[in-house]
Amino acid sequence: LLCHGGRLLLRLHNVQPLEFINFLLLGDAHAWNWGQGAPTPIYTRIASTHSVKVDPMVQLAETRLSGASALSLSGRHLGMDLPVGGLGNPIPKIGEGNLKVGAAGVPFKYSGKKCVPSSTIQHGHLYIRWDDFGSRALRKLSLSDNTSLPGEDDPQATLTVDFLSGLSWQAGFDSEETWVDMKTQIGTVEKLEEVLAERNCEAFTDKERLGQLFKVVIEQSELAIEHNSKGKVRCRGVLVFLTIEAKVDGSQLVLVHDGVQKEEGCSSIKGSDGHLSQDAGFVEDPRVAAFLCKQHGLWLPNLMKYIQESFQLSDAAVERLVNGLSEEAHLARTGPILTICDHHEQICGQSIDIVYDALHLTTTISVKDHNFPDKFLGTIGTKVRSEEKLLVDGIFAGQFHAARGLVTRQWTWKSKEDARAQGIRALVPPSNATPLKLLAQDVDVASLLIGIENSAPMKDDALGGKHTAAAKSNEYSAFGRRKWRDFRKGGLKV
């Protein structure tokens, strides 16, 4: 990661960042009193273009600063000069002659028996930024009967899709059967074909469908592919249903998804009867809000990001949605959703079964909350529109050819009573759903951002670059390797 110019963002819970630096540097969290300044060889920097922000879901992200905002006397920017390349090893030939890597990254050359350090070059610099965001309320998911689960002591761990998969096993959704994930065995489309053939899925021989299955399982991580002791193969996904309720003049309203508008130029889609239609302009899909999770991601932060981007909501509005989440949650098994998982059915067909672990959540907001735009809130019968990017090879992909553009969804605010009477999907969890608790737990959140730069501020590096106030990114990392952005430009996912 660091060798190609990347930075490492460490998330700390109930750990003071300076104590953690003490532990990394000195082996003891209390070995140094930072009131005396930074311990040698670390020193304080007064400026950096790197920063870290915390969003409404208490997730951390690196941001970039510029101008005066990059200056700071808070002591959060730290640096340590490093002998990158190894002490005494030769460095690339430059104008000063044959230099070798010196202490603190300052090159030197021999003049007789003397070591003469370079007066202009310093190569290799460890950058550290620490932040303390204080106490934050994190959501934590657990079984309602207080059964202890692995990892539940860390609220962040309970927000992972892997944790939901563990809950489905704990809930006994598969009875006595044991299903084993096969992803680690599959590195290529050819290997996928071989694995399926070994487990009597000979019907799955269409090369295009194999390629699509490889995409959704391996590249897109939308599904897990598993087998049991009998050799049967299935795909398993994870969905999150979110019921958005609003109180209006004593009435309880709920936001219902009506359906999706067919994108212009898309050749074929499924109608409400489940069959492909060549000319239908609208696909009915009455349900509450739903989100297809990526395997191994974070289900709640990604759900809220999806809602925010689809309805163009502010951070303050998302915070209201999070704060309004009910403690009552449920986990159940369900089938595919017409306008979200249609491509899964097209790909798997009759050859491979598909199941979904579905988490049911409810949030309540107020129509008088000015953090929500007028186009989102309303009274009974108010129509709402949302837009989202099409999944790669996703819905409306007709014969597996990906459509391009946006999906336009239509929603309606309905009375909860009418929605119940209409049997709106996922408004009420199935009777056999496992009850869960979604609680808020206060956690002290902090972070460390770590990266290796080519040189210390205002110094020339051994590759011909200079660390100026402009903070222009170098073409190569401190280790002389291409940056990760070059790999991404080449089509590699890194």
C-alpha positions in Angstrom: 0.0 0.0 0.0 2.6 2.6 1.1 5.2 1.7 -1.5 2.9 2.9 -4.3 2.0 6.2 -2.7 -1.1 5.2 -0.8 -1.9 6.3 2.7 -3.2 4.2 5.6 -6.2 5.5 7.6 -6.4 3.8 11.0 -9.7 4.1 12.9 -9.3 4.0 16.7 -12.0 3.2 19.2 -11.5 4.3 22.9 -7.8 4.7 22.2 -6.1 8.0 22.4 -4.1 8.6 19.2 -1.0 10.0 20.8 -0.9 7.0 23.2 -1.2 4.7 20.1 1.8 6.5 18.5 3.7 6.0 21.7 2.9 2.3 21.5 4.0 2.1 17.8 7.2 4.1 18.4 8.2 3.2 21.9 6.3 0.0 22.7 4.5 1.6 25.6 1.3 3.7 25.4 2.5 5.9 28.3 6.2 6.1 27.5 6.2 9.8 26.4 4.4 12.9 27.7 3.4 14.9 24.6 3.2 18.0 26.7 6.9 18.2 26.2 6.6 18.1 22.4 7.0 15.2 20.0 9.5 12.5 20.9 12.6 12.3 18.7 12.9 11.4 15.9 9.4 12.6 15.2 8.8 16.3 14.8 5.8 18.6 14.4 4.9 20.0 11.0 3.0 23.3 10.6 1.3 22.4 7.3 -0.1 19.6 5.2 -2.7 19.2 2.5 -4.1 16.0 4.1 -7.0 15.9 6.5 -9.6 13.5 7.8 -13.4 14.1 8.2 -16.1 12.2 9.9 -19.6 11.9 8.3 -23.1 11.5 9.8 -22.5 7.7 9.9 -19.3 8.2 11.9 -17.3 6.9 9.0 -13.9 8.4 8.3 -12.6 9.7 5.0 -9.4 11.4 3.9 -9.9 14.9 2.4 -7.6 17.4 0.8 -6.8 20.9 2.1 -5.4 23.9 0.2 -4.2 27.4 0.8 -4.4 28.7 4.3 -6.5 25.8 5.5 -3.4 23.6 5.1 -1.7 25.5 7.9 -2.1 24.3 11.4 -0.5 24.9 14.8 -2.5 22.2 16.5 0.4 19.7 16.4 -1.7 17.2 14.5 0.7 17.0 11.6 3.8 15.0 12.4 6.8 13.9 10.4 9.8 11.6 10.6 12.6 11.5 8.1 13.5 7.9 6.9 16.4 6.3 5.0 14.2 4.9 2.3 16.2 2.3 0.3 18.2 1.1 3.2 21.1 2.8 5.0 24.3 2.7 2.8 22.6 1.5 -0.4 23.2 3.5 -3.6 20.5 6.0 -4.7 19.7 7.0 -8.3 22.5 8.9 -10.0 21.9 12.7 -10.0 24.0 15.8 -10.4 25.9 15.4 -7.1 27.5 12.2 -8.2 27.4 8.7 -6.7 25.4 9.1 -3.4 24.3 6.5 -0.9 21.3 6.4 1.5 22.2 8.2 4.7 20.7 8.6 8.1 17.3 10.4 8.2 17.2 10.1 4.4 20.0 12.6 3.8 22.3 11.1 1.1 26.1 11.1 1.5 29.2 10.4 -0.6 32.7 9.4 0.3 35.5 12.0 0.1 38.5 9.9 1.0 37.5 8.4 4.3 35.0 11.1 5.2 31.3 10.9 4.6 30.0 14.1 3.1 26.2 14.6 3.4 24.2 16.3 0.7 23.3 19.9 1.4 20.1 19.9 -0.7 18.6 16.4 -0.8 16.5 14.5 1.7 14.7 11.4 0.5 12.1 9.5 2.5 9.6 11.1 4.9 7.0 9.4 7.1 3.8 11.6 7.5 1.4 11.1 10.4 -1.8 13.1 11.1 -3.8 12.4 14.2 -7.4 13.4 15.0 -9.6 13.0 18.0 -13.3 13.3 17.2 -14.5 12.7 20.7 -17.4 10.6 21.8 -19.7 9.6 19.0 -22.9 7.4 19.0 -22.3 4.3 16.8 -25.1 1.9 15.9 -24.7 -1.6 17.1 -26.6 -4.7 15.9 -27.2 -7.7 18.2 -29.7 -10.5 18.9 -32.7 -9.3 20.9 -32.3 -12.2 23.4 -28.8 -10.9 24.3 -27.1 -13.9 23.0 -23.4 -13.1 22.8 -22.0 -13.0 19.2 -18.3 -12.9 18.0 -17.3 -9.4 17.3 -20.3 -7.6 18.7 -18.2 -5.8 21.3 -17.1 -3.5 18.5 -20.1 -1.6 17.1 -18.3 -1.0 13.8 -17.8 -4.8 13.3 -21.6 -5.3 13.6 -22.1 -3.0 10.6 -20.3 -5.3 8.3 -22.1 -7.6 5.8 -20.0 -10.5 7.1 -21.6 -9.9 10.6 -25.1 -10.2 9.0 -24.1 -13.4 7.3 -23.0 -14.7 10.7 -26.3 -13.7 12.2 -28.2 -15.7 9.5 -26.2 -18.8 10.5 -26.9 -18.1 14.2 -30.6 -17.7 13.4 -30.7 -21.2 11.8 -31.9 -20.1 8.4 -30.1 -23.1 6.9 -31.3 -25.6 9.5 -28.6 -28.2 9.9 -27.0 -27.6 6.5 -23.5 -26.1 6.3 -22.7 -23.9 3.4 -19.1 -23.1 2.5 -18.0 -20.1 0.5 -16.1 -21.0 -2.7 -14.8 -17.5 -3.7 -11.2 -18.4 -2.7 -11.2 -21.2 -5.2 -12.3 -19.0 -8.1 -9.7 -16.7 -9.7 -10.7 -16.8 -13.3 -13.8 -17.6 -15.4 -12.2 -20.9 -16.4 -11.8 -21.8 -12.7 -15.4 -20.9 -12.1 -16.5 -23.2 -14.9 -14.4 -26.0 -13.5 -15.7 -25.6 -10.0 -19.3 -25.6 -11.2 -18.7 -28.7 -13.3 -17.2 -30.5 -10.3 -20.5 -29.9 -8.5 -22.8 -31.1 -11.3 -23.7 -27.7 -12.7 -23.0 -28.8 -16.2 -26.1 -26.9 -17.4 -24.1 -23.7 -16.6 -22.0 -23.9 -19.8 -22.9 -20.7 -21.6 -19.7 -18.6 -21.8 -21.5 -15.3 -21.6 -23.5 -16.3 -18.5 -20.3 -17.6 -16.9 -18.6 -14.3 -17.5 -21.6 -12.5 -16.0 -21.6 -14.8 -12.9 -17.9 -14.1 -12.4 -18.6 -10.4 -12.5 -21.4 -10.3 -9.9 -19.6 -12.8 -7.6 -15.9 -11.9 -7.9 -15.6 -8.5 -9.5 -18.7 -6.8 -8.2 -19.1 -8.8 -4.9 -22.8 -8.7 -5.1 -23.3 -12.4 -4.3 -21.5 -15.1 -2.4 -21.2 -18.5 -4.1 -21.5 -21.5 -1.8 -21.8 -25.2 -1.7 -23.0 -27.7 0.9 -22.0 -31.3 1.8 -24.3 -32.7 -0.9 -22.5 -30.8 -3.6 -25.4 -28.4 -4.2 -24.4 -24.9 -5.3 -26.2 -21.6 -4.5 -25.7 -17.9 -4.6 -26.5 -15.7 -1.5 -26.9 -12.0 -1.4 -27.7 -9.5 1.4 -30.5 -6.9 1.2 -31.4 -4.2 3.6 -35.0 -2.9 3.7 -35.6 0.5 5.1 -39.1 1.7 6.0 -39.2 5.5 6.1 -42.1 6.8 8.1 -43.2 10.3 8.7 -45.7 11.9 11.1 -48.1 14.3 9.5 -51.0 15.8 11.5 -51.3 12.8 13.7 -51.2 10.4 10.8 -48.4 7.9 10.1 -47.2 8.0 6.5 -44.8 5.6 4.8 -42.7 6.1 1.7 -43.6 3.4 -0.8 -41.6 2.5 -3.9 -44.0 2.3 -6.9 -41.7 1.2 -9.6 -39.0 2.2 -12.1 -39.2 4.1 -15.4 -37.8 2.2 -18.3 -34.6 3.9 -19.6 -34.8 5.1 -23.2 -32.9 2.8 -25.5 -33.2 -0.3 -23.2 -34.5 -3.1 -25.3 -36.3 -5.3 -22.8 -37.4 -5.3 -19.2 -39.6 -7.4 -16.9 -43.2 -6.3 -16.3 -45.1 -6.7 -13.1 -46.0 -10.2 -14.1 -42.4 -11.1 -14.1 -42.2 -11.6 -17.9 -40.0 -9.7 -20.3 -41.8 -6.8 -22.0 -40.6 -5.1 -25.1 -42.7 -1.9 -24.8 -43.6 -1.4 -21.2 -42.7 2.1 -20.0 -42.9 1.5 -16.3 -42.1 -1.5 -14.1 -44.2 -1.9 -11.0 -42.3 -2.9 -7.8 -44.4 -1.9 -4.7 -42.2 -2.1 -1.6 -40.3 -0.1 0.9 -36.8 1.3 0.2 -34.2 -1.5 -0.4 -30.5 -1.7 -0.9 -28.3 -4.5 -2.3 -25.2 -4.8 -0.2 -21.7 -5.6 -1.5 -20.2 -8.7 0.2 -17.7 -7.7 2.9 -18.8 -4.0 3.0 -20.6 -2.0 5.6 -24.4 -2.3 5.3 -25.6 0.8 7.2 -23.2 3.5 6.0 -23.6 2.2 2.4 -27.4 2.1 2.7 -27.4 5.7 3.9 -25.1 6.8 1.2 -27.4 5.2 -1.4 -30.4 7.0 0.1 -28.5 10.3 0.3 -27.4 10.2 -3.3 -30.7 8.9 -4.7 -32.8 11.6 -3.1 -30.0 14.3 -3.1 -30.2 14.7 0.7 -27.9 16.8 2.8 -25.6 15.4 5.6 -28.0 16.9 8.1 -30.9 15.0 6.6 -29.0 11.7 6.6 -28.2 12.4 10.3 -31.9 12.7 11.0 -32.6 9.4 9.2 -29.9 7.7 11.3 -31.2 9.3 14.6 -34.7 8.2 13.7 -33.8 4.5 13.4 -35.9 2.2 15.6 -34.2 -0.2 18.0 -36.4 -2.9 16.6 -34.9 -4.7 13.6 -35.5 -8.1 12.0 -33.5 -10.6 9.9 -35.2 -12.9 7.4 -34.7 -14.8 4.2 -36.2 -13.5 1.0 -36.1 -13.8 -2.7 -34.9 -11.4 -5.4 -36.3 -7.9 -5.9 -37.6 -7.2 -9.4 -35.9 -3.9 -10.0 -32.8 -4.5 -8.0 -31.8 -8.2 -8.4 -33.3 -8.9 -11.8 -29.8 -9.5 -13.3 -29.1 -12.1 -10.7 -32.0 -14.2 -11.9 -31.1 -13.7 -15.5 -27.6 -14.9 -14.9 -28.3 -17.9 -12.6 -31.6 -19.0 -14.3 -32.7 -22.4 -13.2 -29.1 -23.7 -12.8 -28.2 -22.1 -9.4 -30.6 -21.2 -6.6 -30.4 -17.7 -5.1 -31.3 -16.6 -1.6 -31.0 -13.3 0.2 -30.5 -12.5 3.8 -32.7 -9.5 4.4 -32.4 -7.0 7.3 -35.5 -5.0 8.0 -35.1 -1.5 9.5 -37.5 1.4 10.3 -36.7 5.1 10.6 -39.1 7.9 11.6 -38.8 11.5 10.5 -40.9 14.7 10.8 -42.4 16.5 7.8 -41.7 19.7 9.7 -37.9 19.0 9.6 -36.4 21.7 7.4 -33.3 19.5 6.8 -35.3 17.6 4.2 -36.1 19.2 0.9 -39.7 19.9 -0.1 -39.4 17.5 -3.0 -38.8 14.7 -0.6 -41.5 15.3 2.0 -45.3 15.6 1.5 -48.8 14.5 2.5 -50.7 11.4 1.5 -50.5 10.9 -2.3 -47.4 13.1 -2.8 -45.1 11.7 -5.5 -41.3 11.6 -5.1 -38.7 10.8 -7.6 -35.2 9.4 -7.1 -32.3 8.7 -9.5 -29.4 6.4 -9.3 -26.7 5.0 -11.5 -27.4 1.7 -13.2 -25.6 -1.3 -11.7 -22.9 -2.6 -14.1 -24.7 -5.3 -16.1 -27.6 -4.6 -13.7 -31.3 -4.1 -14.0 -32.7 -3.5 -17.5 -29.6 -5.0 -19.0 -31.6 -7.0 -21.5 -29.8 -10.1 -22.7 -26.8 -9.2 -20.4 -25.9 -6.0 -22.3 -25.4 -3.2 -19.8 -27.6 -0.2 -20.2 -26.0 3.2 -19.5 -27.4 6.2 -17.7 -29.7 6.6 -14.7 -32.5 4.7 -13.1 -35.5 6.9 -12.3 -37.7 5.5 -9.5 -41.1 6.7 -8.4 -42.3 6.8 -4.8 -45.5 7.7 -3.1 -46.3 8.8 0.5 -49.1 6.6 1.7 -50.8 6.1 5.0 -49.3 3.2 6.8 -52.7 1.6 7.2 -53.3 1.7 3.4 -49.9 0.4 2.7 -50.5 -2.5 5.0 -53.8 -3.3 3.3 -52.1 -3.2 -0.1 -49.5 -5.7 1.1 -46.5 -3.5 0.3 -43.4 -5.8 0.3 -41.2 -5.6 3.4 -43.4 -3.1 5.2 -44.0 -5.8 7.8 -41.2 -8.4 8.4 -42.1 -12.0 7.8 -43.6 -13.8 10.8 -40.6 -16.1 11.0 -38.1 -13.3 11.0 -35.4 -13.2 13.8 -35.8 -10.2 16.0 -32.7 -8.0 16.5 -31.8 -4.9 18.4 -30.2 -1.8 16.8 -28.8 0.2 19.7 -26.6 3.3 19.9 -23.3 3.0 21.8 -21.1 5.9 22.7 -17.5 5.4 21.5 -14.5 7.7 21.6 -13.4 7.9 17.9 -10.0 8.9 16.7 -7.8 8.3 13.7 -4.2 8.1 12.4 -3.4 8.9 8.8 0.0 7.5 7.7 1.9 7.9 4.4 5.4 7.9 3.1 6.3 10.9 1.1 9.3 11.4 -1.2 10.9 14.1 1.0 10.4 16.3 4.0 8.6 19.7 3.3 10.7 22.1 1.2 13.4 19.5 0.4 14.5 18.0 -2.9 14.2 14.2 -3.3 16.5 11.8 -4.9 14.2 11.3 -7.9 14.4 14.9 -9.0 11.2 16.2 -7.3 10.7 18.8 -4.7 8.2 19.0 -1.8 7.0 22.6 -2.2 4.1 24.5 -0.7 2.1 23.7 -3.9 2.1 20.1 -2.7 2.0 18.7 -6.3 1.8 15.0 -6.4 4.9 13.2 -7.7 4.9 10.8 -10.6 6.6 8.1 -8.6 6.4 7.1 -4.9 9.3 7.4 -2.5 10.2 3.8 -3.5 10.5 4.7 -7.2 7.3 2.9 -8.0 4.2 4.0 -10.0 1.4 5.5 -7.9 -1.8 3.5 -7.5 -3.6 6.0 -9.7 -1.6 4.7 -12.7 -2.9 1.2 -12.0 -6.5 2.5 -11.9 -6.0 4.4 -15.2 -4.8 1.0 -16.6 -8.1 -0.6 -15.7 -6.9 -2.4 -12.5 -9.1 -2.2 -9.4 -6.8 -1.2 -6.6 
